[in-house]
Amino acid sequence: MYGTYLRLDITVHDGWRAVVRAASRKLTRQSLRDPYRRTARKAFYRQMLAYHRQAQEIVATWRL
C-alpha cells in the first residue's frame, strides 16, 4: 500500500483533503459507487492518511 501512497502525486505539505482526493482518483468507479465496499474504501483512505502523517512527521523531525 505504501507504493500506492507514493503514486498519489502529492507533496508532504499538502493537507488531508488533497490526500483523500488523490486516493479517490486511484479507485475505480465501480468501487466508489458500491455500498458494500464502503468499509474497504474507508480503510484505504485511513491507510493513505496514516502514510501521509508519517511522512509529515519525518519532514518535521529532519526539518526538510
Summary of the structure (lengths in Angstrom):
residues: 64
radius of gyration: 12.6
end to end distance: 23.8
largest distance: 41.9
contacts: 142
relative contact order: 0.19
helix: 77%
strand: 0%
